[in-house]
């Protein structure tokens, strides 16, 4: 062995001993994003940015405020932090129409700091927003979209990264039809929709199931958003003498239909039934006496954890939630938080790296999540609810006078 080699070896050994004596460790390699659709990098002092896409103004504002309040409670329950980072909530008003959804989707998709989105409320908004949101690699989970097309992989309205905790209207339409035919005993029905994906699809499911049960659909009619005189379409429906009219639409058109039915000859005793789009504290008050005796299908949640949620709502906002999907929004937010916690990579300095495809995969992998609305398992198309949190409600003079919510009248299987 040469003297030079011997001296070099001694130097290397001594250096290694010095490093070991000082407790040194190899410097970790810097994070390299290998996620198929990119990563969100969050600096040590930066917040985890969550956004909402909800209808928080106009006639459908009760839907958005109902969901937004639940998101805020979910954030409070986390102490306002996730993985050592403050949770930042921003949002866009989607207005419960396609134009609002597209505008919101375009703006949210352009913000690379957004980790995930809770929304939308209305199916028409989701249909317009999701192409941009999905294209940006983002996740969106809805508390109240119910249109079947949104989770139908064979339909152009289905996009990767879309999820919902709301029931699919394949459930709700069946529940409404079975209630009408089996519980109310009616054998003839008419439907009205407003052209929205939500209403058109839901009345179609109702009509198909009602026919399967042995009933007759006398007619399926439509009104336009913005119509105020509903008597022409109601007069046309009256010629078929249906025992029940099912109109799963939104306010204010739903208020006007319910109020004007009593003024149309032949419909004075016809049963009225709507759906969760009208399940809001503003509907019976806005409709007046025309709402008395009307049935609504919609979300039904009960139990100790839900009572605790309502207590938090009362403390934070006062009163009770104004619509029916707050529990679904709470579950959606917490499922998003759980997925973020599962996939985030944290550097020694606190920097977070969240793979966008990894986040989607974690959401799709959600199984038996114990939420307020039941046990939630997301399928490959984004449906996470089973339809178990559904009921039928009957409005009375109490709701017209300001009481809310109405007690459940009937539940499937009971």
Helices and strands as residue ranges (DSSP letters): H 3-21, E 39-42, E 48-54, G 58-60, H 61-77, E 81-82, E 85-93, H 98-109, E 114-119, H 123-135, E 139-142, G 148-151, E 162-164, H 169-178, I 179-183, E 188-193, H 197-213, E 216-222, H 231-238, E 244-246, H 253-261, E 271-274, G 276-278, H 281-287, G 288-291, E 295-299, H 304-317, H 326-343, E 345-346, E 352-355, H 356-364, E 369-371, E 374-376, E 390-394, H 397-400, E 408-410
